[in-house]
Amino acid sequence: MLTRRTLLAATAAAAAVPLASARAQAWPTRPVTFLNGAPAGSTIDFVARLLADQLTNRLGQQVLVENRPGASFNIATQAMLRAPADGYTIGFAPITMGTNPALMDIGYDPLKDVTMVTQISAIPVVIVVGAHTPYRTLAEFVAFAKANPEKVTLGHGGTGTSGFLAAQLFAREAGFKVLPVPYGGTAPIFTAMLGGQIDGTFTPVDPSIPGHVAAGRMRVLGVMQPRRIAVLPDVPTTHEQGFGAAVDFRSWHGIMVRAGTPQPVVDRLYAEVHAIVGSPAVQERLAASGVEPALSASQAEFDAFYRGEIARWTELVRALNLKPQ
């Protein structure tokens, strides 16, 4: 028989379900924190702030970008996971969400603790060399690298960064080895390349590259994706030069929340981001910075892509025998 206490508890539990649902449907009723692991002034920070401004307008509540740089975005991710799963703390999800699990002790379960909402954009990765080098085509670059193992010096921003992994991925598929040289970011890499200290770099498109190319200081040998890009229309893709999808590489960006966030909140965030990134004005601003819109067809598609990225980069890290940091 049901006791009075049991009946009251059951009634309260039943009442809590529509109440929680109603709160989720009303989201947001106060400001939202948007955690970003990139430093202020970076291309990723530009994307995050552009999105936050547009979300503020559409949601009717302030969306505040909070920069928490460090540990390949893991500091920002950890902060998001410490906040309640209520949609009032969201996170910027870059490609390092797919690479970090193989390279460091991230302190959370990447397949259970985060919910991916949608991809929003991507930065194409290009193969750049200094004007002092003899390479004028990708074929010449590959031929020299094969004939001279570990003689081609390529700058990168650290093990696990897009530039490092792109170079290692391409070198493995093309059948040669390079000498990776670490630097503290894009600016010192470019300074070293322009000064002749290194041959080049694999890097997400930087706004300064077209100017360097026009001035004859750099050459871009290829874009690591199937189609050419607007900011460097004369540069052929790796596909055009005989390399297939195995070397495709784009530094992707997305939105994530802590697992357990109410589905109505996730659905609303997905819909608003798609409306924002789908607008011509936002697409124009992204393109001007070398960033390409890349919206997921569904939340499930982005989740599957994210899981595939973890598997892809874990396999590469193991093949290269890189040690977790």
C-alpha positions in Angstrom: 0.0 0.0 0.0 1.1 3.5 -0.7 1.9 5.5 2.4 1.0 9.2 2.6 4.8 10.0 2.6 5.4 7.9 -0.5 2.4 9.5 -2.3 3.6 13.0 -1.5 7.1 12.2 -2.7 5.8 10.8 -6.0 3.6 13.8 -6.5 6.5 16.2 -5.9 8.7 14.3 -8.3 6.1 14.4 -11.0 5.6 18.1 -10.5 9.3 18.7 -10.8 9.5 17.3 -14.3 7.3 20.0 -16.0 8.9 22.7 -13.8 12.4 21.8 -15.0 11.2 21.6 -18.6 9.5 25.0 -18.2 12.8 26.5 -16.9 14.7 25.0 -19.8 12.2 26.4 -22.3 12.5 29.9 -20.8 16.3 29.8 -21.1 18.0 32.2 -20.8 16.7 34.5 -18.0 20.1 35.9 -17.0 23.5 36.4 -18.6 25.4 33.5 -20.2 29.1 32.9 -19.8 30.9 31.8 -23.0 34.3 30.2 -22.0 37.0 30.5 -24.6 40.4 28.9 -24.2 42.1 31.1 -26.8 43.9 34.4 -26.0 42.3 37.7 -26.7 43.0 39.0 -30.1 43.4 35.6 -31.8 41.3 34.4 -34.7 39.4 32.0 -32.5 38.7 34.9 -30.1 37.3 36.9 -33.0 35.0 34.1 -33.9 33.8 33.6 -30.3 33.2 37.3 -29.8 31.3 37.7 -33.1 29.1 34.8 -32.1 28.6 36.1 -28.6 27.5 39.5 -29.9 25.0 38.0 -32.2 23.7 35.6 -29.5 23.2 38.5 -27.1 21.0 40.2 -29.7 18.9 37.1 -30.4 18.6 35.7 -26.9 17.9 39.0 -25.1 20.5 38.3 -22.5 24.2 39.2 -22.4 26.5 36.5 -23.6 29.9 37.3 -22.1 33.1 35.8 -23.5 35.5 34.8 -20.8 39.0 34.0 -21.9 40.7 31.1 -20.1 43.8 30.4 -22.2 46.2 27.6 -21.5 46.7 23.8 -21.7 45.4 23.6 -25.3 41.9 24.8 -24.2 41.7 22.3 -21.3 41.7 25.1 -18.7 38.5 26.6 -20.2 37.0 23.1 -20.7 37.6 22.2 -17.1 36.0 25.5 -16.0 32.9 24.7 -18.1 32.6 21.2 -16.5 32.7 22.6 -13.0 29.7 24.9 -13.7 26.1 23.6 -13.4 24.7 21.8 -16.5 22.0 24.4 -17.0 23.1 26.3 -20.2 24.4 29.3 -18.4 28.0 28.3 -19.1 28.8 27.3 -22.6 32.2 26.5 -24.2 34.0 27.1 -27.4 35.0 23.7 -28.8 38.1 23.8 -31.1 39.9 20.9 -32.8 42.0 20.4 -29.6 38.9 18.8 -28.1 39.6 16.0 -30.5 43.4 15.9 -30.1 43.9 16.5 -26.3 42.6 13.1 -25.2 45.6 11.4 -26.9 48.1 14.0 -25.7 47.4 14.8 -22.1 45.6 13.8 -19.0 42.5 16.0 -19.6 40.8 15.1 -16.3 37.4 14.2 -17.8 35.8 11.6 -20.0 35.7 13.2 -23.5 32.9 10.8 -24.6 30.6 11.2 -21.6 31.2 14.6 -19.9 30.6 17.0 -22.8 27.8 17.5 -25.2 28.7 18.9 -28.6 26.0 21.3 -29.9 27.1 22.2 -33.4 30.2 23.0 -35.5 30.2 26.6 -36.6 33.3 27.3 -38.7 36.7 26.1 -39.7 40.0 27.6 -40.7 41.7 25.9 -43.7 45.3 24.7 -43.1 47.9 25.8 -45.7 51.5 24.7 -46.4 53.7 27.7 -46.4 57.5 28.1 -47.1 59.8 31.1 -47.0 60.9 32.9 -50.2 64.5 31.8 -49.4 63.6 28.2 -50.1 63.9 26.5 -53.5 60.4 25.0 -53.3 58.0 26.6 -55.8 55.5 23.7 -55.9 54.3 21.1 -53.5 55.8 18.4 -55.7 59.3 20.0 -55.3 58.8 20.3 -51.6 57.9 16.6 -51.3 60.7 15.4 -53.6 63.3 17.3 -51.5 61.9 16.0 -48.2 62.0 12.4 -49.5 65.6 12.8 -50.7 66.8 14.6 -47.6 65.1 13.0 -44.5 64.6 15.4 -41.6 66.4 18.2 -43.4 63.2 20.2 -44.0 62.6 22.4 -40.9 59.0 23.2 -40.1 57.9 25.6 -37.3 55.0 24.7 -35.1 53.3 26.1 -32.0 53.7 22.9 -29.9 53.0 19.2 -29.9 49.3 18.7 -30.5 48.7 22.0 -32.3 47.0 22.1 -35.7 50.3 23.0 -37.4 52.2 20.2 -35.8 49.6 17.5 -36.5 49.0 18.7 -40.0 52.7 18.5 -40.9 53.0 15.1 -39.3 49.8 13.8 -41.0 51.0 15.0 -44.4 54.5 13.8 -44.0 53.3 10.3 -43.1 51.0 10.1 -46.0 53.6 11.5 -48.5 56.3 9.2 -47.2 58.9 11.5 -45.7 60.1 12.9 -42.3 60.6 16.5 -41.4 62.4 18.3 -38.5 59.7 20.0 -36.3 60.9 23.2 -34.6 58.8 24.5 -31.7 57.9 28.2 -31.3 55.6 30.1 -29.0 52.9 30.9 -31.6 52.3 32.0 -35.2 54.1 35.3 -34.9 57.5 33.9 -33.9 57.1 31.1 -36.5 56.6 33.7 -39.3 59.5 35.8 -38.0 61.8 32.7 -38.1 60.6 31.8 -41.6 61.0 35.3 -43.0 64.5 35.4 -41.4 65.5 32.1 -43.0 65.9 30.1 -39.8 63.3 27.5 -40.9 61.9 26.4 -44.2 58.3 26.8 -43.5 55.2 25.8 -41.6 51.8 24.1 -41.8 49.3 26.5 -40.4 45.7 27.5 -40.2 45.3 30.5 -42.6 46.5 33.7 -40.9 45.2 37.1 -42.0 48.8 38.2 -42.6 49.6 35.5 -45.1 48.1 37.0 -48.3 50.1 40.2 -47.7 53.4 38.3 -47.2 52.7 36.3 -50.4 51.9 39.5 -52.4 55.2 41.0 -51.2 57.1 37.9 -52.2 58.2 37.0 -48.7 56.3 33.6 -48.6 54.9 31.0 -50.9 51.8 28.9 -50.2 52.2 25.5 -51.8 48.9 24.0 -51.0 45.6 24.1 -49.1 44.8 20.9 -47.2 41.2 20.4 -48.3 39.2 19.6 -51.5 38.4 23.2 -52.5 40.4 26.4 -52.9 39.9 29.3 -50.5 38.8 32.9 -51.2 41.7 34.6 -49.5 44.3 32.6 -51.6 42.4 31.8 -54.8 45.5 31.0 -56.9 46.8 28.3 -54.5 45.9 24.8 -55.5 44.5 22.3 -53.1 46.3 19.1 -52.0 43.6 17.2 -53.9 44.5 19.0 -57.1 48.1 18.0 -56.5 47.5 14.3 -56.2 46.8 13.9 -52.5 43.4 12.6 -51.3 41.2 12.9 -48.3 43.7 11.2 -46.0 45.6 14.6 -45.7 42.5 16.8 -45.4 42.9 19.1 -42.4 40.8 22.0 -41.2 41.1 23.6 -37.8 37.4 23.3 -36.8 35.4 25.3 -34.2 32.2 24.4 -32.5 30.0 25.0 -29.4 29.7 22.6 -26.5 28.0 22.4 -23.1 28.4 20.2 -20.1 26.6 16.8 -20.5 23.3 16.8 -18.7 22.3 20.3 -20.0 18.5 20.1 -20.7 17.8 19.2 -24.3 15.5 22.2 -24.9 18.5 24.5 -24.1 20.7 22.5 -26.4 18.1 22.7 -29.2 17.6 26.4 -28.7 21.4 27.1 -28.8 21.7 24.9 -31.9 18.9 26.8 -33.7 20.2 30.3 -32.8 23.8 29.5 -33.8 22.6 28.2 -37.2 20.5 31.3 -37.7 23.5 33.5 -36.9 26.2 31.7 -39.0 23.8 31.3 -41.8 23.3 35.0 -42.2 25.2 36.7 -45.1 26.6 39.5 -42.9 28.2 37.0 -40.5 29.5 34.8 -43.3 31.1 37.9 -44.9 32.9 38.9 -41.7 34.1 35.3 -41.2 35.4 35.1 -44.8 37.3 38.3 -44.4 39.3 36.7 -41.7 40.0 33.5 -43.6 37.4 31.6 -41.6 34.9 29.4 -43.4 31.3 28.8 -42.1 30.9 25.0 -41.4 27.5 24.3 -39.8 26.6 20.7 -38.8 23.5 19.2 -40.4 22.4 18.1 -36.9 23.7 17.8 -33.4 24.1 14.1 -33.9 26.3 14.8 -36.9 28.7 17.0 -34.9 28.8 14.5 -32.1 29.8 11.8 -34.6 32.4 14.0 -36.2 33.9 14.8 -32.8 34.1 11.2 -31.9 35.7 10.5 -35.2 38.3 13.2 -34.6 39.3 11.7 -31.3 39.8 8.3 -33.0 41.7 9.8 -36.0 44.2 11.8 -33.9 44.6 9.1 -31.3 45.7 6.7 -34.1 48.2 9.3 -35.4 49.7 10.1 -32.0 50.2 6.4 -31.3 51.7 5.8 -34.8 54.2 8.7 -34.1 54.9 7.4 -30.6 54.1 10.8 -29.1 54.0 10.7 -25.3 51.0 12.2 -23.4 52.0 15.5 -21.8 
